[in-house]
Amino acid sequence: MQYLIALDPQLNLTAAEFADAWNASDYTAQGAAAAGEAPGQIFLPLEVSVALISAAASIPATIIATFVSDYLKHKFIEGDKPEVTVTTISTPDGRPVWIVKQEKK
């Protein structure tokens, strides 16, 4: 199964950075990540960075939220560490899209 992960630009986390961090972590056992592009049939803002995770089994959205939160806490050692929410939508062909957004404070 291939998952699309749309990253809120306010997180200052690119798809390439997400994929590199994911693949260097224990989470890579869930599936391999790569930077990618959103398929044309999905409406996402142009500034959203999109990563792909290819996995043999289903991955819950909570895994993505935990990974991104932990990574951002590590990345922003000083100052405010953004909190994230993950919502899931589906492409017209049924593929899940995880939208990772920074929570408003």
Buried (B, 14 or more C-beta within 10 A) or exposed (E): EEBBBBBBBEBEBBBBBBBBBBBEBEBBEBBEBBBBEBBEEBEBEEEBBBBBBEBEEEBEBEBBBBBBBEBBEEBEEEEEEBBBBBEEBEEEEEBBBBBBBBEEE
